[in-house]
Amino acid sequence: MGQLASSLRLSDGERKALMADVAQKSNAHVAKRADARYALPPEFSVLGEFFLPEGATQRVIVSLRDISRGGLAMLHGNFVHKGTKCMFVVCDKDRKPVATASGEVVRCDHIKGAIHDVGVRFAAPLPASSLIKLAGSDQDAGSPADAACTAVLPLCEELVRMVKAGATSVEVGEQVRRIQSLLTSTAEASQKKAA
């Protein structure tokens, strides 16, 4: 994507304080969200590309607030029209891409000055495996119980969504079996590592 700069013209301290303030004010919307939201590890970066209505492309380093399987929230130094198509690449601490997603802007709320809180819905949900990487899960670090919980979390969230949406007992049973299988394989991997 070439040489990029953050769209926010703020110091790191100012950006963190603004992120905390916006997160606190947005807590009212949390109950309406279908997917759990996660913060990225601080050493990760997100590159964004907005395909503007007039045909121009805007590329920036994104100031990500949170991410989920279905979308993300970010602070941006410009207004972005609802419906604007966009693409994101999430890079790990070594600048290797760990996830990519395309989507569209679903809201753009003014915060102050030129700063806006932008919500994006992905065109397709992120795979659970990508979300685990994005949420900072490292199967080699922490306790086996922590690794298992982190790995199974997206599947449990999907199970809750399925039940709320009225899934059949067969569909619910299949999801429970996937969760059990993941827990079993995680436990086996932990036992082999300990041996």
Contact map, one row per residue, 1 for C-alpha under 8 A:
111100000000000000000000000000000000000000000000000000000010000000000000000000000000000000000000000000000000000000000000000000000000000000000000000000000000000000000000000000000000000000000000000
111100000000000000000000000000000000000000000000000000000000000000000000000000000000000000000000000000000000000000000000000000000000000000000000000000000000000000000000000000000000000000000000000
111110000000000000000000000000000000000000000000000000000000000000000000000000000000000000000000000000000000000000000000000000000000000000000000000000000000000000000000000000000000000000000000000
111111000000000000000000000000000000000000000000000000000011100000000000000000000000000000000000000000000000000000000000000000000000000000000000000000000000000000000000000000000000000000000000000
001111100000000000000000000000000000000000000000000000000001100000000000000000000000000000000000000000000000000000000000000000000000000000000000000000000000000000000000000000000000000000000000000
000111111000000000000000000000000000000000000000000000000001111000000000000000000000000000000000000000000000000000000000000000000000000000000000000000000000000000000000000000000000000000000000000
000011111000000000000000000000000000000000000000000000000001111000000000000111000000000000000000000000000000000000000000000000000000000000000000000000000000000000000000000000000000000000000000000
000001111100001000000000000000000000000000000000000000000000001000000000001110000000000000000000000000000000000000100000000000000000000000000000000000000000000000000000000000000000000000000000000
000001111110000000000000000000000000000000000000000000000000000000000000000010000000000000000000000000000000000000000000000000000000000000000000000000000000000000000000000000000000000000000000000
000000011111111000000000000000000000000000000000000000000000000000000000000000000000000000000000000000000000000000000000000000000000000000000000000000000000000000000000000000000000000000000000000
000000001111111000000000000000000000000000000000000000000000000000000000000000000000000000000000000000000000000000000000000000000000000000000000000000000000000000000000000000000000000000000000000
000000000111111100000000000000000000000000000000000000000000000000000000000000000000000000000000000000000000000000000000000000000000000000000000000000000000000000000000000000000000000000000000000
000000000111111110000000000000000000000000000000000000000000000000000000000000000000000000000000000000000000000000000000000000000000000000000000000000000000000000000000000000000000000000000000000
000000000111111111000000000000000000000000000000000000000000000000000000000000000000000000000000000000000000000000000000000000000000000000000000000000000000000000000000000000000000000000000000000
000000010111111111100000000000000000000000000000000000000000000000000000000000000000000000000000000000000000000000000000000000000000000000000000000000000000000000000000000000000000000000000000000
000000000001111111110000000000000000000000000000000000000000000000000000000000000000000000000000000000000000000000000000000000000000000000000000000000000000000000000000000000000000000000000000000
000000000000111111111000000000000000000000000000000000000000000000000000000000000000000000000000000000000000000000000000000000000000000000000000000000000000000000000000000000000000000000000000000
000000000000011111111100000000000000000000000000000000000000000000000000000000000000000000000000000000000000000000000000000000000000000000000000000000000000000000000000000000000000000000000000000
000000000000001111111110000000000000000000000000000000000000000010000000001000000000000000000000000000000000000000000000000000000000000000000000000000000000000000000000000000000000000000000000000
000000000000000111111111000000000000000000000000000000000000000000000000000000000000000000000000000000000000000000000000000000000000000000000000000000000000000000000000000000000000000000000000000
000000000000000011111111100000000000000000000000000000000000000000000000000000000000000000000000000000000000000000000000000000000000000000000000000000000000000000000000000000000000000000000000000
000000000000000001111111110000000000000000000000000000000000000000000000000000000000000000000000000000000000000000001000000000000000000000000000000000000000000000000000000000000000000000000000000
000000000000000000111111111000000000000000000000000000000000000010000000000000000000000000000000000000000000000000000000000000000000000000000000000000000000000000000000000000000000000000000000000
000000000000000000011111111000000000000000000000000000000000000000000000000000000000000000000000000000000000000000000000000000000000000000000000000000000000000000000000000000000000000000000000000
000000000000000000001111111100000000000000000000000000000000000000000000000000000000000000000000000000000000000000000000000000000000000000000000000000000000000000000000000000000000000000000000000
000000000000000000000111111111000000000000000000000000000000000000000000000000000000000000000000000000000000000000000000000000000000000000000000000000000000000000000000000000000000000000000000000
000000000000000000000011111111100000000000000000000000000000000000000000000000000000000000000000000000000000000000000000000000000000000000000000000000000000000000000000000000000000000000000000000
000000000000000000000000111111100000000000000000000000000000000000000000000000000000000000000000000000000000000000000000000000000000000000000000000000000000000000000000000000000000000000000000000
000000000000000000000000011111111000000000000000000000000000000000000000000000000000000000000000000000000000000000000000000000000000000000000000000000000000000000000000000000000000000000000000000
000000000000000000000000011111111000000000000000000000000000000000000000000000000000000000000000000000000000000000000000000000000000000000000000000000000000000000000000000000000000000000000000000
000000000000000000000000001111111000000000000000000000000000000000000000000000000000000000000000000000000000000000000000000000000000000000000000000000000000000000000000000000000000000000000000000
000000000000000000000000000011111100000000000000000000000000000000000000000000000000000000000000000000000000000000000000000000000000000000000000000000000000000000000000000000000000000000000000000
000000000000000000000000000011111111000000000000000000000000000000000000000000000000000000000000000000000000000000000000000000000000000000000000000000000000000000000000000000000000000000000000000
000000000000000000000000000000011111000000000000000000000000000000000000000000000000000000000000000000000000000000000000000000000000000000000000000000000000000010000000000000000000000000000000000
000000000000000000000000000000001111100000000000000000000000000000011100000000000000000000000000000000000000000000000000000000000000000000000000000000000000100000000000000000000000000000000000000
000000000000000000000000000000001111110000000000000000000000000000011000000000000000000000000000000000000000000000000000000000000000000000000000000000000000100000000000000000000000000000000000000
000000000000000000000000000000000011111000000000000000000000000001110000000000000000000000000000000000000000000000000000000000000000000000000000000000000000000000000000000000000000000000000000000
000000000000000000000000000000000001111100000000000000000000000001110000000000000000000000000000000000000000000000000000000000000000001000000000000000000000000000000000000000000000000000000000000
000000000000000000000000000000000000111110000000000000000000000111100000000000000000000000000000000000000000000000000000000000000000001000000000000000000000000000000000000000000000000000000000000
000000000000000000000000000000000000011111010000000000000000000001100000000000000000000000000000000000000000000000000000000000000000011100000000000000000000000000000000000000000000000000000000000
000000000000000000000000000000000000001111110000000000000000000000000000000000000000000000000000000000000000000000000000000000000000011100000000000000000000000000000000000000000000000000000000000
000000000000000000000000000000000000000111111000000000000000000000000000000000000000000000000000000000000000000000000000000000000000000000000000000000000000000000000000000000000000000000000000000
000000000000000000000000000000000000000011111000000000000000000000000000000000000000000000011000000000000000000000000000000000000000000000000000000000000000000000000000000000000000000000000000000
000000000000000000000000000000000000000111111100000000000000000000000000000000000000000001111010000000000000000000000000000000000000000000000000000000000000000000000000000000000000000000000000000
000000000000000000000000000000000000000001111110000000000000110000000000000000000000000001111010000000000000000000000000000000000000000000000000000000000000000000000000000000000000000000000000000
000000000000000000000000000000000000000000011111000000000000111100000000000000000000000111100000000000000000000000000000000000000000000000000000000000000000000000000000000000000000000000000000000
000000000000000000000000000000000000000000001111100000000011110000000000000000000000000111100000000000000000000000000000000000000000000000000000000000000000000000000000000000000000000000000000000
000000000000000000000000000000000000000000000111110000000011110000000000000000000000011110000000000000000000000000000000000000000000000000000000000000000000000000000000000000000000000000000000000
000000000000000000000000000000000000000000000011111000001111000000000000000000000000011100000000000000000000000000000000000000000000000000000000000000000000000000000000000000000000000000000000000
000000000000000000000000000000000000000000000001111100001110000000000000000000000001111000000000000000000000000000000000000000000000000000000000000000000000000000000000000000000000000000000000000
000000000000000000000000000000000000000000000000111110111100000000000000000000000001110000000000000000000000000000000000000000000000000000000000000000000000000000000000000000000000000000000000000
000000000000000000000000000000000000000000000000011111111100000000000000000000000001100000000000000000000000000000000000000000000000000000000000000000000000000000000000000000000000000000000000000
000000000000000000000000000000000000000000000000001111110000000000000000000000000001000000000000000000000000000000000000000000000000000000000000000000000000000000000000000000000000000000000000000
000000000000000000000000000000000000000000000000000111110000000000000000000000000000000000000000000000000000000000000000000000000000000000000000000000000000000000000000000000000000000000000000000
000000000000000000000000000000000000000000000000001111111000000000000000000000000000000000000000000000000000000000000000000000000000000000000000000000000000000000000000000000000000000000000000000
000000000000000000000000000000000000000000000000001111111100000000000000000000000000000000000000000000000000000000000000000000000000000000000000000000000000000000000000000000000000000000000000000
000000000000000000000000000000000000000000000000111100111110000000000000000000000000000000000000000000000000000000000000000000000000000000000000000000000000000000000000000000000000000000000000000
000000000000000000000000000000000000000000000000111100011111000000000000000000000000000000000000000000000000000000000000000000000000000000000000000000000000000000000000000000000000000000000000000
100100000000000000000000000000000000000000000011110000001111100000000000000000000000000000000000000000000000000000000000000000000000000000000000000000000000000000000000000000000000000000000000000
000111100000000000000000000000000000000000000011100000000111110000000000000000000000000000000000000000000000000000000000000000000000000000000000000000000000000000000000000000000000000000000000000
000111100000000000000000000000000000000000001111000000000011111000000000000000000000000000000000000000000000000000000000000000000000000000000000000000000000000000000000000000000000000000000000000
000001100000000000000000000000000000000000001111000000000001111100000000011100000000000000000000000000000000000000000000000000000000000000000000000000000000000000000000000000000000000000000000000
000001110000000000000000000000000000000000000100000000000000111110000000011100000000000000000000000000000000000000000000000000000000000000000000000000000000000000000000000000000000000000000000000
000000000000000000000000000000000000001000000100000000000000011111100001111000000000000000000000000000000000000000000000000000000000000000000000000000000000000000000000000000000000000000000000000
000000000000000000100010000000000000001000000000000000000000001111100001111000000000000000000000000000000000000000000000000000000000000000000000000000000000000000000000000000000000000000000000000
000000000000000000000000000000000000111100000000000000000000000111110001110000000000000000000000000000000000000000000000000000000000000000000000000000000000000000000000000000000000000000000000000
000000000000000000000000000000000000111100000000000000000000000111111111100000000000000000000000000000000000000000000000000000000000000000000000000000000000000000000000000000000000000000000000000
000000000000000000000000000000000011110000000000000000000000000001111111000000000000000000000000000000000000000000000000000001000010000000000000000000000000000000000000000000000000000000000000000
000000000000000000000000000000000011000000000000000000000000000000111110000000000000000000000000000000000000000000000000000011110010000000000000000000000000000000000000000000000000000000000000000
000000000000000000000000000000000010000000000000000000000000000000111111000000000000000000000000000000000000000000000000110111000000000000000000000000000000000000000000000000000000000000000000000
000000000000000000000000000000000000000000000000000000000000000000111111100000000000000000000000000000100000000000000011110010000000000000000000000000000000000000000000000000000000000000000000000
000000000000000000000000000000000000000000000000000000000000000111110111110000000000000000000000000000000000000000000011110000000000000000000000000000000000000000000000000000000000000000000000000
000000000000000000000000000000000000000000000000000000000000000111100011111000000000000000000000000000000000000000001111000000000000000000000000000000000000000000000000000000000000000000000000000
000000000000000000000000000000000000000000000000000000000000011111000001111100000000000000000000000000000000000000001110000000000000000000000000000000000000000000000000000000000000000000000000000
000000010000000000100000000000000000000000000000000000000000011110000000111110000000000000000000000000000000000000111100000000000000000000000000000000000000000000000000000000000000000000000000000
000000110000000000000000000000000000000000000000000000000000011000000000011111100000000000000000000000000000000000111100000000000000000000000000000000000000000000000000000000000000000000000000000
000000111000000000000000000000000000000000000000000000000000000000000000001111100000000000000000000000000000000001110000000000000000000000000000000000000000000000000000000000000000000000000000000
000000100000000000000000000000000000000000000000000000000000000000000000000111110000000000000000000000000000000001110000000000000000000000000000000000000000000000000000000000000000000000000000000
000000000000000000000000000000000000000000000000000000000000000000000000000111111000000000000000000000000001010001110000000000000000000000000000000000000000000000000000000000000000000000000000000
000000000000000000000000000000000000000000000000000000000000000000000000000001111101000000000000000000001001000000000100000000000000000000000000000000000000000000000000000000000000000000000000000
000000000000000000000000000000000000000000000000000000000000000000000000000000111111000000000000000000001011000000000000000000000000000000000000000000000000000000000000000000000000000000000000000
000000000000000000000000000000000000000000000000000000000000000000000000000000011111000000000000000000011111000000000000000000000000000000000000000000000000000000000000000000000000000000000000000
000000000000000000000000000000000000000000000000000000000000000000000000000000001111100000000000000000011100000000000000000000000000000000000000000000000000000000000000000000000000000000000000000
000000000000000000000000000000000000000000000000011110000000000000000000000000011111110000000000000000011000000000000000000000000000000000000000000000000000000000000000000000000000000000000000000
000000000000000000000000000000000000000000000000011100000000000000000000000000000011111000000000000001111000000000000000000000000000000000000000000000000000000000000000000000000000000000000000000
000000000000000000000000000000000000000000000001111000000000000000000000000000000001111100000000000001111000000000000000000000000000000000000000000000000000000000000000000000000000000000000000000
000000000000000000000000000000000000000000000001110000000000000000000000000000000000111110000000000111100000000000000000000000000000000000000000000000000000000000000000000000000000000000000000000
000000000000000000000000000000000000000000000111100000000000000000000000000000000000011111000000000111000000000000000000000000000000000000000000000000000000000000000000000000000000000000000000000
000000000000000000000000000000000000000000000111000000000000000000000000000000000000001111100000111110000000000000000000000000000000000000000000000000000000000000000000000000000000000000000000000
000000000000000000000000000000000000000000011110000000000000000000000000000000000000000111110000111100000000000000000000000000000000010000000000000000000000000000000000000000000000000000000000000
000000000000000000000000000000000000000000011110000000000000000000000000000000000000000011111111111000000000000000000000000000000000000000000000000000000000000000000000000000000000000000000000000
000000000000000000000000000000000000000000111000000000000000000000000000000000000000000001111111110000000000000000000000000000000000000000000000000000000000000000000000000000000000000000000000000
000000000000000000000000000000000000000000111000000000000000000000000000000000000000000000111111000000000000000000000000000000000000000000000000000000000000000000000000000000000000000000000000000
000000000000000000000000000000000000000000000000000000000000000000000000000000000000000000111111000000000000000000000000000000000000000000000000000000000000000000000000000000000000000000000000000
000000000000000000000000000000000000000000011000000000000000000000000000000000000000000000111111100000000000000000000000000000000000000000000000000000000000000000000000000000000000000000000000000
000000000000000000000000000000000000000000000000000000000000000000000000000000000000000000111111110000000000000000000000000000000000000000000000000000000000000000000000000000000000000000000000000
000000000000000000000000000000000000000000000000000000000000000000000000000000000000000011110011111100000000000000000000000000000000000000000000000000000000000000000000000000000000000000000000000
000000000000000000000000000000000000000000000000000000000000000000000000000000000000000011110001111100000000000000000000000000000100110000000000000000000000000000000000000000000000000000000000000
000000000000000000000000000000000000000000000000000000000000000000000000000000000000000011100000111110000000000000000000000001000100010000000000000000000000000000000000000000000000000000000000000
000000000000000000000000000000000000000000000000000000000000000000000000000000000000001111000000111111000000000000000000000000000000000000000000000000000000000000000000000000000000000000000000000
000000000000000000000000000000000000000000000000000000000000000000000000000000000000001110000000001111100000000000000000011101000000000000000000000000000000000000000000000000000000000000000000000
000000000000000000000000000000000000000000000000000000000000000000000000000000000000111100000000000111110000000000000000011100000000000000000000000000000000000000000000000000000000000000000000000
000000000000000000000000000000000000000000000000000000000000000000000010000000000000111000000000000011111000000000000001111100000000000000000000000000000000000000000000000000000000000000000000000
000000000000000000000000000000000000000000000000000000000000000000000000000000000111110000000000000001111100000000000001111000000000000000000000000000000000000000000000000000000000000000000000000
000000000000000000000000000000000000000000000000000000000000000000000000000000011111110000000000000000111111000000000111100000000000000000000000000000000000000000000000000000000000000000000000000
000000000000000000000000000000000000000000000000000000000000000000000000000000000110000000000000000000011111000000000111100000000000000000000000000000000000000000000000000000000000000000000000000
000000000000000000000000000000000000000000000000000000000000000000000000000000001100000000000000000000001111100000001111000000000000000000000000000000000000000000000000000000000000000000000000000
000000000000000000000000000000000000000000000000000000000000000000000000000000111100000000000000000000001111110000011110000000000000000000000000000000000000000000000000000000000000000000000000000
000000000000000000000000000000000000000000000000000000000000000000000000000000000000000000000000000000000011111000011100000000000000000000000000000000000000000000000000000000000000000000000000000
000000000000000000000000000000000000000000000000000000000000000000000000000000100000000000000000000000000001111101111000000000000000000000000000000000000000000000000000000000000000000000000000000
000000000000000000000000000000000000000000000000000000000000000000000000000000000000000000000000000000000000111111111000000000000000000000000000000000000000000000000000000000000000000000000000000
000000000000000000000000000000000000000000000000000000000000000000000000000000000000000000000000000000000000011111110000000000000000000000000000000000000000000000000000000000000000000000000000000
000000000000000000000000000000000000000000000000000000000000000000000000000000000000000000000000000000000000001111100000000000000000000000000000000000000000000000000000000000000000000000000000000
000000000000000000000000000000000000000000000000000000000000000000000000000011100000000000000000000000000000011111110000000000000000000000000000000000000000000000000000000000000000000000000000000
000000010000000000000000000000000000000000000000000000000000000000000000001111100000000000000000000000000000011111111000000000000000000000000000000000000000000000000000000000000000000000000000000
000000000000000000000000000000000000000000000000000000000000000000000000001111100000000000000000000000000001111101111100000000000000000000000000000000000000000000000000000000000000000000000000000
000000000000000000000100000000000000000000000000000000000000000000000000111100000000000000000000000000000011111000111110000000000000000000000000000000000000000000000000000000000000000000000000000
000000000000000000000000000000000000000000000000000000000000000000000000111100010000000000000000000000001111100000011111000000000000000000000000000000000000000000000000000000000000000000000000000
000000000000000000000000000000000000000000000000000000000000000000000011110000000000000000000000000000001111000000001111100000000000000000000000000000000000000000000000000000000000000000000000000
000000000000000000000000000000000000000000000000000000000000000000000011100000000000000000000000000000111110000000000111110000000000000000000000000000000000000000000000000000000000000000000000000
000000000000000000000000000000000000000000000000000000000000000000000111000000000000000000000000000000111100000000000011111000000000000000000000000000000000000000000000000000000000000000000000000
000000000000000000000000000000000000000000000000000000000000000000000111000000000000000000000000000011110000000000000001111111000000000000000000000000000000000000000000000000000000000000000000000
000000000000000000000000000000000000000000000000000000000000000000000000000000000000000000000000000011110000000000000000111110000000000000000000000000000000000000000000000000000000000000000000000
000000000000000000000000000000000000000000000000000000000000000000000100000000000000000000000000000011100000000000000000011111000000000000000000000000000000000000000000000000000000000000000000000
000000000000000000000000000000000000000000000000000000000000000000001110000000000000000000000000000000000000000000000000011111100000000000000000000000000000000000000000000000000000000000000000000
000000000000000000000000000000000000000000000000000000000000000000011100000000000000000000000000001010000000000000000000010111110110000000000000000000000000000000000000000000000000000000000000000
000000000000000000000000000000000000000000000000000000000000000000001000000000000000000000000000000000000000000000000000000011111110000000000000000000000000000000000000000000000000000000000000000
000000000000000000000000000000000000000000000000000000000000000000001000000000000000000000000000000000000000000000000000000001111111000000000000000000000110000000000000000000000000000000000000000
000000000000000000000000000000000000000000000000000000000000000000000000000000000000000000000000000000000000000000000000000000111111100000000000000000100000000000000000000000000000000000000000000
000000000000000000000000000000000000000000000000000000000000000000000000000000000000000000000000011000000000000000000000000001111111110000000000000000000000000000000000000000000000000000000000000
000000000000000000000000000000000000000000000000000000000000000000011000000000000000000000000000000000000000000000000000000001111111111000000000000000000100000000000000000000000000000000000000000
000000000000000000000000000000000000000000000000000000000000000000000000000000000000000000000000000000000000000000000000000000011111111110000000000001100100000000000000000000000000000000000000000
000000000000000000000000000000000000000000000000000000000000000000000000000000000000000000000000010000000000000000000000000000001111111111000000000000000000000000000000000000000000000000000000000
000000000000000000000000000000000000000110000000000000000000000000000000000000000000000001000000011000000000000000000000000000000111111110000000000000000000000000000000000000000000000000000000000
000000000000000000000000000000000000011110000000000000000000000000000000000000000000000000000000000000000000000000000000000000000011111110000000000000000000000000000000000000000000000000000000000
000000000000000000000000000000000000000110000000000000000000000000000000000000000000000000000000000000000000000000000000000000000001111111000000000000000000000000000000000000000000000000000000000
000000000000000000000000000000000000000000000000000000000000000000000000000000000000000000000000000000000000000000000000000000000001111111100000001001100000000000000000000000000000000000000000000
000000000000000000000000000000000000000000000000000000000000000000000000000000000000000000000000000000000000000000000000000000000000100111111100001000000000000000000000000000000000000000000000000
000000000000000000000000000000000000000000000000000000000000000000000000000000000000000000000000000000000000000000000000000000000000000011111101001000000000000000000000000000000000000000000000000
000000000000000000000000000000000000000000000000000000000000000000000000000000000000000000000000000000000000000000000000000000000000000001111100000000000000000000000000000000000000000000000000000
000000000000000000000000000000000000000000000000000000000000000000000000000000000000000000000000000000000000000000000000000000000000000001111110001000000000000000000000000000000000000000000000000
000000000000000000000000000000000000000000000000000000000000000000000000000000000000000000000000000000000000000000000000000000000000000001111111011000000000000000000000000000000000000000000000000
000000000000000000000000000000000000000000000000000000000000000000000000000000000000000000000000000000000000000000000000000000000000000000001111111000000000000000000000000000000000000000000000000
000000000000000000000000000000000000000000000000000000000000000000000000000000000000000000000000000000000000000000000000000000000000000000100111111100000000000000000000000000000000000001100100000
000000000000000000000000000000000000000000000000000000000000000000000000000000000000000000000000000000000000000000000000000000000000000000000011111110000000000000000000000000000000000000000000000
000000000000000000000000000000000000000000000000000000000000000000000000000000000000000000000000000000000000000000000000000000000000000000000111111111000000000000000000000000000000000000000000000
000000000000000000000000000000000000000000000000000000000000000000000000000000000000000000000000000000000000000000000000000000000000000011101111111111100000000000000000000000000000000001000000000
000000000000000000000000000000000000000000000000000000000000000000000000000000000000000000000000000000000000000000000000000000000000000000000001111111110000000000000000000000000000011001100000000
000000000000000000000000000000000000000000000000000000000000000000000000000000000000000000000000000000000000000000000000000000000000000000000000111111111000000000000000000000000000000000000000000
000000000000000000000000000000000000000000000000000000000000000000000000000000000000000000000000000000000000000000000000000000000001000010000000011111111100000000000000000000000000000000000000000
000000000000000000000000000000000000000000000000000000000000000000000000000000000000000000000000000000000000000000000000000000001001000010000000001111111100000000000000000000000000010000000000000
000000000000000000000000000000000000000000000000000000000000000000000000000000000000000000000000000000000000000000000000000000000000000000000000000111111111000000000000000000000010011000000000000
000000000000000000000000000000000000000000000000000000000000000000000000000000000000000000000000000000000000000000000000000000000000000000000000000011111111100000000000000000000000000000000000000
000000000000000000000000000000000000000000000000000000000000000000000000000000000000000000000000000000000000000000000000000000010011000000000000000001111111110000000000000000000000000000000000000
000000000000000000000000000000000000000000000000000000000000000000000000000000000000000000000000000000000000000000000000000000010000000000000000000000011111111000000000000000100110000000000000000
000000000000000000000000000000000000000000000000000000000000000000000000000000000000000000000000000000000000000000000000000000000000000000000000000000011111111100000000000000000010000000000000000
000000000000000000000000000000000011000000000000000000000000000000000000000000000000000000000000000000000000000000000000000000000000000000000000000000001111111110000000000000000000000000000000000
000000000000000000000000000000000000000000000000000000000000000000000000000000000000000000000000000000000000000000000000000000000000000000000000000000000111111111000000000000000000000000000000000
000000000000000000000000000000000000000000000000000000000000000000000000000000000000000000000000000000000000000000000000000000000000000000000000000000000011111111100000000100110000000000000000000
000000000000000000000000000000000000000000000000000000000000000000000000000000000000000000000000000000000000000000000000000000000000000000000000000000000001111111110000000000000000000000000000000
000000000000000000000000000000000100000000000000000000000000000000000000000000000000000000000000000000000000000000000000000000000000000000000000000000000000111111111000000000000000000000000000000
000000000000000000000000000000000000000000000000000000000000000000000000000000000000000000000000000000000000000000000000000000000000000000000000000000000000011111111110000100000000000000000000000
000000000000000000000000000000000000000000000000000000000000000000000000000000000000000000000000000000000000000000000000000000000000000000000000000000000000001111111110000100000000000000000000000
000000000000000000000000000000000000000000000000000000000000000000000000000000000000000000000000000000000000000000000000000000000000000000000000000000000000000111111110000000000000000000000000000
000000000000000000000000000000000000000000000000000000000000000000000000000000000000000000000000000000000000000000000000000000000000000000000000000000000000000011111110000000000000000000000000000
000000000000000000000000000000000000000000000000000000000000000000000000000000000000000000000000000000000000000000000000000000000000000000000000000000000000000001111111000000000000000000000000000
000000000000000000000000000000000000000000000000000000000000000000000000000000000000000000000000000000000000000000000000000000000000000000000000000000000000000001111111101100000000000000000000000
000000000000000000000000000000000000000000000000000000000000000000000000000000000000000000000000000000000000000000000000000000000000000000000000000000000000000000000111111100000000000000000000000
000000000000000000000000000000000000000000000000000000000000000000000000000000000000000000000000000000000000000000000000000000000000000000000000000000000000000000000011111110000000000000000000000
000000000000000000000000000000000000000000000000000000000000000000000000000000000000000000000000000000000000000000000000000000000000000000000000000000000000000000000001111111000000000000000000000
000000000000000000000000000000000000000000000000000000000000000000000000000000000000000000000000000000000000000000000000000000000000000000000000000000000000000000000011111111100000000000000000000
000000000000000000000000000000000000000000000000000000000000000000000000000000000000000000000000000000000000000000000000000000000000000000000000000000000000001001100011111111110000000000000000000
000000000000000000000000000000000000000000000000000000000000000000000000000000000000000000000000000000000000000000000000000000000000000000000000000000000000000000000000111111111000000000000000000
000000000000000000000000000000000000000000000000000000000000000000000000000000000000000000000000000000000000000000000000000000000000000000000000000000000000000000000000011111111100000000000000000
000000000000000000000000000000000000000000000000000000000000000000000000000000000000000000000000000000000000000000000000000000000000000000000000000000000010001000000000001111111110000000000000000
000000000000000000000000000000000000000000000000000000000000000000000000000000000000000000000000000000000000000000000000000000000000000000000000000000000000001000000000000111111111000000000000000
000000000000000000000000000000000000000000000000000000000000000000000000000000000000000000000000000000000000000000000000000000000000000000000000000000000000000000000000000011111111100000000000000
000000000000000000000000000000000000000000000000000000000000000000000000000000000000000000000000000000000000000000000000000000000000000000000000000000000010000000000000000001111111110000000000000
000000000000000000000000000000000000000000000000000000000000000000000000000000000000000000000000000000000000000000000000000000000000000000000000000000010011000000000000000000111111111000000000000
000000000000000000000000000000000000000000000000000000000000000000000000000000000000000000000000000000000000000000000000000000000000000000000000000000000000000000000000000000011111111100000000000
000000000000000000000000000000000000000000000000000000000000000000000000000000000000000000000000000000000000000000000000000000000000000000000000000000000000000000000000000000001111111110000000000
000000000000000000000000000000000000000000000000000000000000000000000000000000000000000000000000000000000000000000000000000000000000000000000000000100110000000000000000000000000111111111000000000
000000000000000000000000000000000000000000000000000000000000000000000000000000000000000000000000000000000000000000000000000000000000000000000000000100010000000000000000000000000011111111100000000
000000000000000000000000000000000000000000000000000000000000000000000000000000000000000000000000000000000000000000000000000000000000000000000000000000000000000000000000000000000001111111110000000
000000000000000000000000000000000000000000000000000000000000000000000000000000000000000000000000000000000000000000000000000000000000000000000000000000000000000000000000000000000000111111111000000
000000000000000000000000000000000000000000000000000000000000000000000000000000000000000000000000000000000000000000000000000000000000000000000001001100000000000000000000000000000000011111111100000
000000000000000000000000000000000000000000000000000000000000000000000000000000000000000000000000000000000000000000000000000000000000000000000001000100000000000000000000000000000000001111111110000
000000000000000000000000000000000000000000000000000000000000000000000000000000000000000000000000000000000000000000000000000000000000000000000000000000000000000000000000000000000000000111111111000
000000000000000000000000000000000000000000000000000000000000000000000000000000000000000000000000000000000000000000000000000000000000000000000000000000000000000000000000000000000000000011111111100
000000000000000000000000000000000000000000000000000000000000000000000000000000000000000000000000000000000000000000000000000000000000000000000001000000000000000000000000000000000000000001111111110
000000000000000000000000000000000000000000000000000000000000000000000000000000000000000000000000000000000000000000000000000000000000000000000000000000000000000000000000000000000000000000111111111
000000000000000000000000000000000000000000000000000000000000000000000000000000000000000000000000000000000000000000000000000000000000000000000000000000000000000000000000000000000000000000011111111
000000000000000000000000000000000000000000000000000000000000000000000000000000000000000000000000000000000000000000000000000000000000000000000000000000000000000000000000000000000000000000001111111
000000000000000000000000000000000000000000000000000000000000000000000000000000000000000000000000000000000000000000000000000000000000000000000000000000000000000000000000000000000000000000000111111
000000000000000000000000000000000000000000000000000000000000000000000000000000000000000000000000000000000000000000000000000000000000000000000000000000000000000000000000000000000000000000000011111
